[in-house]
Each structure stands twice: as C-alpha cells, then as structure tokens.
C-alpha cells in the first residue's frame, strides 16, 4: 500500500525524491514493486527525441501557443501512470481526452500509455460502470485505468468515481465471493468524441477531480502513420520511458500536474454544459414554476 516513490524498469528502480530528483538503484524486494516496465533507462540519454516519438507528440499537441503546454501535460500523464502516482497527489486528477472527430491521436495516446505497462498493471473500466462492485474489483493492484470507449449516452457515476480517483477505500466483489475493501491506486484516463454528463450533477468534488484535454485538430491523411503507438513501443520505448521519468519527477517536484489555463477553461465549459440543473436555474427555470 505504501511503496517508495519510483518507477521500476529493466535497468533498475528509479527512485524519486520529494524535490523531483531521481536516481537509479538495483532491484530490491524492499522497493515493493508489483511490475516492471520492459524498457531500459539511461540517465545520460540524449534529450532529442527519436523521429516517430517526436512526430507523434508534435501531431497530437497541435500548433499554436498551447502546444508546448499540452506536450508537458501529456508527458506527466504517462509519468503518473508508469510511476503509480495516480492517488498519491494532494489533488488527484482523472483525465478525459476529448476530440469531436477521429484521427486526432487521442486513442493512440491511450494505446501508448497502455503499452508502457504490463497487462497486469492496467484495467479498462468505463466511468459509467464504477458503481458496480464486480467492476471495481478489476482496479485492485492497477496503476492505470484506461478506456477509449467512454460513451456520452451513459452518465458518470459521480460518487464512486470521485472515490476511486482520490484513493478512498471502496468495496468490491468477485463473483461468488464475499465483498471486500481495498484502496484504489490507479490513474484514470479516458477518450471520447462527446463529453458525458454526470449522474448526480456537477459539484465541487467533480470540479476538483476531472480534467478535459481537447484534441480538436484532425491529423491529415498524408501525415498519419498507421498504428504509430505500436511502432513507437516496438522501436522507441526507451524514449517514452525517459519522458515518463521526467514527467513524474516534475509532478513530484511541483506537487501537481502542469495544467494549462486554457485546459482549465475548457473543462469548466464542459461542467456547465453537463450540469443540467445549474443550466435550468440559469435559464430562469425556478421562476417559471414559483408563484408570482
């Protein structure tokens, strides 16, 4: 339940200090790691990214002044998943990658994060299923929950979702077995074309925990590389691991994710659209039913 801050890979255990510094140590049972990322890490590796990785991040970050900020956040998301930081922060977050069209890279980004982790380290539970004890059981021992099948037709189960994002103790159940309790540790990352609503409305707890990251630009057909995430994982996985290490170190040093202001503003727009009651009140719904 409380392993040291770090990231386990083929080269050893990369341990993080609270100031964001990191150091490589030989593997040891005292590190209490559940899995090992199958990539090597070189602390002296060059900072220039290999071609496929650079092309991928340049494509999904888009152009404009927010490109560098978006890349920085995406690197931190990978780092949090690989280092198991999901519920260890003072303000844990769940990220929803939102793009109204296809071919914008959001699903490939989830494939990339999923491919960095062993199969036993991630799950794929949709937010609408969080209220079911059998589904919650799949989060035990997972460092990331990743799904690119987030449906706008099913509202998010707010209370349970808030609990698993924060790492609160929840009850789960395997079929034909007794109910038990555990502490979730996974980072939650989803992709969708249409942002969903919330079953119990939007409160401050939801506002603190959810972040919507937009992927508005469609990558032109001439610029697309089929299964680019798979190809990166086959040939440039160590480069992604290096990004993850630096992203995780940055989160630990700052105590939070580097969330750009424009991402915060777009997330708030989603909350306003998703909160049907607040929208009804803003439009004067209460005056319409109260006696004059």
Backbone torsions as a table, in degrees:
resi	resn	phi	psi	omega
1	UNK	NA	-22.4	-175.2
2	UNK	-139.6	63.2	178.5
3	UNK	-73.6	162.5	177.1
4	UNK	-65.4	153.0	178.5
5	UNK	-66.0	124.4	179.7
6	UNK	174.7	-179.0	-176.9
7	UNK	-137.1	125.7	-174.6
8	UNK	-97.1	125.2	179.5
9	UNK	-140.7	-179.0	-177.3
10	UNK	-63.0	-27.9	-177.9
11	UNK	-77.1	-20.0	-177.1
12	UNK	144.1	-159.7	180.0
13	UNK	-105.4	118.3	179.6
14	UNK	-90.1	106.3	-175.6
15	UNK	-94.7	135.7	-179.5
16	UNK	-102.9	137.5	169.4
17	UNK	-90.8	164.7	-177.3
18	UNK	-67.5	-15.0	177.7
19	UNK	-91.3	8.3	177.2
20	UNK	89.7	-4.1	177.0
21	UNK	-77.2	153.2	-179.0
22	UNK	-140.3	154.8	-176.3
23	UNK	-148.8	144.4	-177.7
24	UNK	-90.9	130.6	178.2
25	UNK	-125.2	154.1	173.2
26	UNK	-63.4	153.6	178.4
27	UNK	-60.9	143.7	179.6
28	UNK	-153.8	143.8	176.1
29	UNK	-57.9	-26.2	-178.9
30	UNK	-65.8	-16.1	179.3
31	UNK	-78.1	-14.1	172.0
32	UNK	54.8	47.2	-178.1
33	UNK	-95.5	138.0	179.9
34	UNK	-86.5	-21.2	-175.2
35	UNK	-153.6	168.8	178.5
36	UNK	-128.8	130.2	175.8
37	UNK	-76.3	126.7	-173.3
38	UNK	-83.9	65.8	175.2
39	UNK	-151.3	153.5	177.8
40	UNK	-96.1	153.6	-179.6
41	UNK	-128.8	130.5	179.3
42	UNK	-116.0	112.5	-179.1
43	UNK	-62.4	-17.3	-179.3
44	UNK	-104.2	15.7	-177.7
45	UNK	-64.4	150.4	179.6
46	UNK	-66.7	150.7	-175.8
47	UNK	-82.6	-16.3	179.4
48	UNK	-71.4	127.1	-178.4
49	UNK	-76.0	145.8	174.4
50	UNK	-64.6	162.8	-167.6
51	UNK	-59.4	-45.9	-177.4
52	UNK	-65.6	-43.3	-179.8
53	UNK	-63.4	-44.1	178.8
54	UNK	-63.5	-42.2	-179.8
55	UNK	-64.4	-40.4	-179.6
56	UNK	-63.4	-51.4	-177.2
57	UNK	-69.2	-33.3	175.5
58	UNK	-64.5	-38.2	-178.6
59	UNK	-69.7	-44.7	-175.8
60	UNK	-80.0	-21.5	178.6
61	UNK	-78.2	-22.6	179.6
62	UNK	73.1	-175.2	178.8
63	UNK	-97.6	-170.9	176.4
64	UNK	88.7	179.2	-174.2
65	UNK	-71.2	-21.0	-178.0
66	UNK	-88.7	1.6	-175.7
67	UNK	-61.8	-49.2	-178.2
68	UNK	-64.9	-37.9	179.1
69	UNK	-65.2	-39.3	-179.6
70	UNK	-67.5	-42.6	178.1
71	UNK	-60.1	-41.4	179.9
72	UNK	-60.9	-44.6	179.7
73	UNK	-65.8	-43.0	-179.5
74	UNK	-63.5	-38.2	176.2
75	UNK	-62.5	-39.0	180.0
76	UNK	-69.1	-34.0	176.6
77	UNK	-63.6	-44.2	177.0
78	UNK	-61.8	-43.8	-179.4
79	UNK	-62.9	-41.2	179.6
80	UNK	-64.3	-39.4	179.1
81	UNK	-67.0	-44.1	-176.7
82	UNK	-72.3	-32.7	-177.6
83	UNK	-96.3	1.9	177.7
84	UNK	66.4	40.3	-177.3
85	UNK	-92.7	1.7	-171.0
86	UNK	-46.2	-50.4	-176.3
87	UNK	-109.8	10.1	-175.3
88	UNK	-92.3	-4.7	-179.1
89	UNK	-89.8	159.1	177.6
90	UNK	-66.1	-31.0	179.5
91	UNK	-128.0	77.8	-179.9
92	UNK	-61.9	149.6	-178.7
93	UNK	-130.1	152.3	166.9
94	UNK	-114.9	136.8	-174.8
95	UNK	-111.5	134.3	175.7
96	UNK	-118.1	115.4	178.2
97	UNK	-84.4	118.3	-171.7
98	UNK	-119.1	124.1	174.3
99	UNK	-145.3	123.1	-175.3
100	UNK	-66.0	-17.7	-178.6
101	UNK	-121.9	171.9	176.2
102	UNK	-86.0	177.7	174.7
103	UNK	59.2	40.0	176.1
104	UNK	-116.1	1.1	172.3
105	UNK	95.2	-5.4	-176.0
106	UNK	-66.6	-41.0	178.8
107	UNK	-68.8	-37.0	177.7
108	UNK	-65.7	-32.9	177.0
109	UNK	-65.1	-41.5	177.5
110	UNK	-65.4	-39.4	176.1
111	UNK	-60.1	-37.6	-179.4
112	UNK	-66.2	-46.4	178.9
113	UNK	-63.2	-44.4	-180.0
114	UNK	-61.1	-41.1	-177.8
115	UNK	-70.7	-19.2	176.9
116	UNK	-75.4	-19.8	-174.6
117	UNK	-107.3	146.4	172.1
118	UNK	-63.2	157.7	-176.8
119	UNK	-58.8	-33.0	-178.3
120	UNK	-74.8	-6.2	-174.2
121	UNK	-102.4	-2.8	-178.9
122	UNK	-139.0	157.6	178.0
123	UNK	-131.9	178.8	-178.3
124	UNK	-141.7	65.5	-178.6
125	UNK	-99.7	122.1	178.3
126	UNK	-71.6	149.1	-179.7
127	UNK	-57.8	-32.7	-179.1
128	UNK	-67.7	-15.4	-178.9
129	UNK	-99.0	1.2	-175.0
130	UNK	-67.1	-18.8	179.9
131	UNK	-78.8	-4.2	-177.3
132	UNK	-101.8	126.1	-175.1
133	UNK	-61.3	-33.9	-179.4
134	UNK	-66.6	-33.1	178.7
135	UNK	-75.8	-38.4	178.5
136	UNK	-60.0	-30.7	179.9
137	UNK	-60.3	-25.5	-179.4
138	UNK	-73.1	-11.0	-179.8
139	UNK	-85.8	-10.2	-177.3
140	UNK	-61.8	125.5	177.2
141	UNK	75.7	6.1	-178.0
142	UNK	-93.7	142.5	177.2
143	UNK	-97.6	-12.5	178.8
144	UNK	-152.2	142.9	172.9
145	UNK	-118.8	114.4	-169.1
146	UNK	-126.0	126.9	179.7
147	UNK	-146.7	130.7	174.6
148	UNK	-109.8	28.1	178.3
149	UNK	-124.2	37.0	178.6
150	UNK	-70.2	121.9	-174.7
151	UNK	-99.2	136.2	177.0
152	UNK	-78.1	-11.8	-177.6
153	UNK	-86.3	-11.5	179.4
154	UNK	-116.0	121.7	-178.4
155	UNK	-71.4	150.3	178.2
156	UNK	-74.8	133.8	176.2
157	UNK	-76.3	95.7	-166.1
158	UNK	-58.6	-52.0	-172.2
159	UNK	-61.7	-50.0	-179.8
160	UNK	-65.9	-37.4	-179.7
161	UNK	-63.4	-42.2	177.9
162	UNK	-62.2	-39.2	-177.9
163	UNK	-65.9	-45.0	-176.9
164	UNK	-73.3	-29.7	176.9
165	UNK	-67.3	-40.3	-176.8
166	UNK	-81.7	-16.2	-177.1
167	UNK	82.9	29.6	175.2
168	UNK	-78.0	152.2	178.7
169	UNK	-64.7	130.0	179.0
170	UNK	-129.7	162.5	177.6
171	UNK	-97.7	141.5	179.4
172	UNK	-138.9	168.9	-176.6
173	UNK	-154.9	130.9	168.3
174	UNK	-88.1	150.1	-179.5
175	UNK	-58.8	131.9	179.7
176	UNK	66.6	17.4	177.5
177	UNK	-127.0	160.0	-177.4
178	UNK	-66.1	157.1	173.9
179	UNK	-69.2	141.2	177.2
180	UNK	-138.1	168.8	179.9
181	UNK	-115.1	148.9	176.3
182	UNK	-154.1	167.8	179.2
183	UNK	-107.7	111.2	179.8
184	UNK	-64.9	147.0	180.0
185	UNK	-129.3	0.1	-170.9
186	UNK	-78.7	146.6	166.0
187	UNK	-83.5	136.5	-177.4
188	UNK	-107.4	124.2	-177.4
189	UNK	-135.3	124.9	-176.2
190	UNK	-130.7	159.7	175.3
191	UNK	-130.1	143.8	-178.4
192	UNK	-156.4	154.9	173.5
193	UNK	-88.3	-30.4	-179.7
194	UNK	-130.1	125.4	-177.8
195	UNK	-66.7	136.4	-175.3
196	UNK	-82.3	173.8	173.8
197	UNK	-99.7	-179.1	-179.8
198	UNK	-119.7	133.9	-174.4
199	UNK	-60.4	-37.8	-176.8
200	UNK	-109.0	21.3	-179.2
201	UNK	82.1	179.5	-177.4
202	UNK	-107.4	113.9	176.6
203	UNK	-115.4	-176.2	-178.0
204	UNK	-64.4	-30.8	177.2
205	UNK	-63.1	-39.8	176.0
206	UNK	-66.9	-44.0	-178.2
207	UNK	-61.0	-34.4	-179.1
208	UNK	-74.9	-23.6	-168.3
209	UNK	-106.0	-23.7	-174.4
210	UNK	-105.9	138.0	176.1
211	UNK	-131.0	127.5	177.0
212	UNK	-102.9	123.1	179.8
213	UNK	-110.1	117.7	-174.3
214	UNK	-82.3	143.2	173.3
215	UNK	-123.4	74.6	-169.9
216	UNK	-79.7	-20.2	-171.8
217	UNK	-96.4	129.2	174.7
218	UNK	-83.4	127.3	178.7
219	UNK	-75.6	126.7	-176.2
220	UNK	-60.7	151.7	-176.2
221	UNK	-59.4	-34.4	-179.1
222	UNK	-70.4	-21.5	-178.4
223	UNK	-96.2	-9.7	-176.7
224	UNK	-76.4	144.4	172.5
225	UNK	-120.5	113.7	-178.0
226	UNK	-55.6	134.5	178.3
227	UNK	51.1	46.8	-176.3
228	UNK	-63.6	-35.6	179.0
229	UNK	-62.6	-42.8	178.8
230	UNK	-62.1	-41.5	-179.1
231	UNK	-67.7	-38.1	177.0
232	UNK	-63.4	-43.2	-179.1
233	UNK	-65.6	-28.2	179.6
234	UNK	-78.7	-32.5	-171.2
235	UNK	-121.3	-20.5	-173.7
236	UNK	-133.9	30.9	-175.5
237	UNK	-63.2	-34.6	179.7
238	UNK	-63.9	-31.3	178.0
239	UNK	-68.0	-39.0	177.2
240	UNK	-67.3	-38.0	177.1
241	UNK	-61.5	-40.4	178.8
242	UNK	-64.0	-41.2	175.8
243	UNK	-62.5	-39.3	179.7
244	UNK	-64.4	-42.9	179.2
245	UNK	-61.0	-46.8	-178.5
246	UNK	-69.1	-36.4	177.6
247	UNK	-65.7	-44.4	178.8
248	UNK	-63.5	-41.8	179.4
249	UNK	-62.2	-38.4	-180.0
250	UNK	-65.5	-41.4	178.2
251	UNK	-62.3	-45.4	-177.8
252	UNK	-64.7	-40.8	180.0
253	UNK	-64.6	-43.2	-177.1
254	UNK	-86.3	-18.4	-177.5
255	UNK	77.5	8.5	-178.2
256	UNK	-166.4	169.0	175.7
257	UNK	-75.6	154.4	176.2
258	UNK	-88.2	83.5	-175.3
259	UNK	-95.1	116.2	-179.3
260	UNK	-64.9	155.0	-179.8
261	UNK	-61.8	-35.9	-178.2
262	UNK	-69.2	-29.2	174.9
263	UNK	-68.9	-42.7	177.5
264	UNK	-60.1	-42.7	-179.4
265	UNK	-65.5	-42.1	179.0
266	UNK	-67.2	-35.1	177.3
267	UNK	-65.0	-41.1	179.6
268	UNK	-64.9	-35.3	175.2
269	UNK	-61.4	-40.3	177.6
270	UNK	-62.8	-45.4	-179.8
271	UNK	-58.9	-41.6	-179.9
272	UNK	-65.1	-39.8	178.6
273	UNK	-70.4	-34.2	-175.4
274	UNK	-80.8	-19.8	-177.4
275	UNK	-89.9	91.0	-176.3
276	UNK	-63.2	-38.7	-178.1
277	UNK	-65.9	-45.6	-179.8
278	UNK	-62.9	-40.5	178.2
279	UNK	-62.6	-39.5	179.5
280	UNK	-65.1	-41.2	178.4
281	UNK	-66.3	-41.0	179.3
282	UNK	-62.0	-31.2	-178.8
283	UNK	-86.4	7.0	177.1
284	UNK	85.1	23.9	-177.7
285	UNK	-61.9	-37.0	-177.9
286	UNK	-66.3	-39.9	178.8
287	UNK	-63.4	-28.3	-176.7
288	UNK	-70.8	-27.4	-176.4
289	UNK	-104.4	-15.6	179.6
290	UNK	-82.5	145.6	177.3
291	UNK	-66.9	144.1	-179.6
292	UNK	-77.2	NA	NA
